[in-house]
Amino acid sequence: MKLDTLCVQAGYEPKNGEARVIPIAQSTTFVYDSAETMGNLFDLKEEGFFYTRLGNPTLDAVEKKIAALEGGVGAMLTSAGQAASLISVTNIAKAGDHILASAAIYGGTFNLFNKTLRDLGIDFDFVSPTISAEDLDKLFKPNTKAVFIETVTNPSLDVVDIEMFASVAHAHHVPLIVDNTFATPVNCRPFEWGADIVVHSTSKYMDGHAVALGGCVVDSGNFDWTKGDFPMLTTPDETYHGVVYTEQFGKAAYIVKCRTHLMRDFGSQQSPQNAFLLNLGLETLHLRMARHCANAQKVAEFLENNSNVEWVNYPGLPSNQYYEIAKKYMPNGTCGVISVGVKGGKEGAARFMEALKLAKIVIHVADARTCVLHPATTTHRQLSDQQLIDAGIAPNMIRLSVGIEDPEDIIADLEQALEKV
Ligand SMILES: *Cc1c(COP(=O)(O)O)cnc(C)c1O
């Protein structure tokens, strides 16, 4: 089936007399007739739900939908995007290991990697999103376990060369993990370009209405863990009676371990209620992404021609450094987020934002309602000036998340506010 149909229908097939819509299984636990079945479930010898931390029918249906949308073998929902990023790397890297990550990633991911996981003993090197294959190649170490990038970065809107990152990573028998939050599978399917693992903050476009936090890890099933150095997947897991994930679960080894090992231990589960809400968002993702992109394109063109605007960063503008690469990876558009620098520096940015009426100042991004944010003083305020520059964030940068309202109303609001910078 085509992507638009998968958005609406994938993951849940009701049987005779069952609910048409994915039911909310608001239950921590599930009933079985025999202790033996329960034992087999624990030993991973049978499939079934027994405790919502490890699996739940509502989550399962939504996980199957997202796996179908990305073209993967399996997915696991998490409580937030942060938990998805955490699990995606700790599933294959431990203290003493090394990870290469793009410097242009979400601020929360950067903190998680650069501070928290570094403190726990995982070493990181951050690279420019436009690094050459030769330079990237030189940064691999014998203990490098993954490369982590973001398709369209929040908030700097860098578009990375997924194929290049994948091929260099694969030459070192290392998987490429891609945060595909901003593009969503509607605009980009990283597995088709060689990525091995995808993570999402489903709190953004996937939910799309700013009602439910969530995250997701998706496994392509394409990476051969036995060819690299991944003992966590290829040698017995003593906490599961010596199961060897690659032997017992084949292509799904990575995503099964995410659940049975890390979700068991971290407990960062998404609630069934949130998964239900997320599914409602996914049912219209294809419609909303097209509108977000069409609106953002009009708004970006308007901003580029406004005299109170210093610069506009949107990969859909021919003047943008990523225009060509975005056309390759995201021919239908990137996302609804634009970054813009208004005249008057930090103060001009504040005056502009406070004059907006329809667009509201919020931390959130990528939902149906147009909103704005000043990254340098909010989401990225913990970064040093050099780290801000490395992450592509100017002091006067405003992140404008274009919603799905009428574009003329959005532009009228921006126009009146720009007069006040
Ligand atoms: C918001 C975001 C995250 C973190 O997701 P939460 O759901 O807020 O935890 C990760 N990556 C990107 C690109 C994001 O925009």
The ligand as an SDF file (V2000), in Angstrom:
LIG
                    3D

 15 15  0  0  0  0  0  0  0  0999 V2000
   11.7770   17.5920   20.1910 C   0  0  0  0  0  0  0  0  0  0  0  0
   12.8340   16.7860   19.5550 C   0  0  0  0  0  0  0  0  0  0  0  0
   13.4440   15.7280   20.2260 C   0  0  0  0  0  0  0  0  0  0  0  0
   13.0940   15.3660   21.6430 C   0  0  0  0  0  0  0  0  0  0  0  0
   11.8070   14.9060   21.7010 O   0  0  0  0  0  0  0  0  0  0  0  0
   10.8460   15.0130   23.0070 P   0  0  0  0  0  0  0  0  0  0  0  0
    9.6340   14.3190   22.5640 O   0  0  0  0  0  0  0  0  0  0  0  0
   10.6550   16.4700   23.3150 O   0  0  0  0  0  0  0  0  0  0  0  0
   11.5770   14.3100   24.1040 O   0  0  0  0  0  0  0  0  0  0  0  0
   14.3970   14.9960   19.5530 C   0  0  0  0  0  0  0  0  0  0  0  0
   14.7510   15.3020   18.2890 N   0  0  0  0  0  0  0  0  0  0  0  0
   14.1900   16.3180   17.6140 C   0  0  0  0  0  0  0  0  0  0  0  0
   14.6070   16.6040   16.2220 C   0  0  0  0  0  0  0  0  0  0  0  0
   13.2160   17.1030   18.2140 C   0  0  0  0  0  0  0  0  0  0  0  0
   12.6680   18.1180   17.5400 O   0  0  0  0  0  0  0  0  0  0  0  0
  1  2  1  0
  2  3  1  0
  2 14  2  0
  3  4  1  0
  3 10  2  0
  4  5  1  0
  5  6  1  0
  6  7  2  0
  6  8  1  0
  6  9  1  0
 10 11  1  0
 11 12  2  0
 12 13  1  0
 12 14  1  0
 14 15  1  0
M  END
$$$$
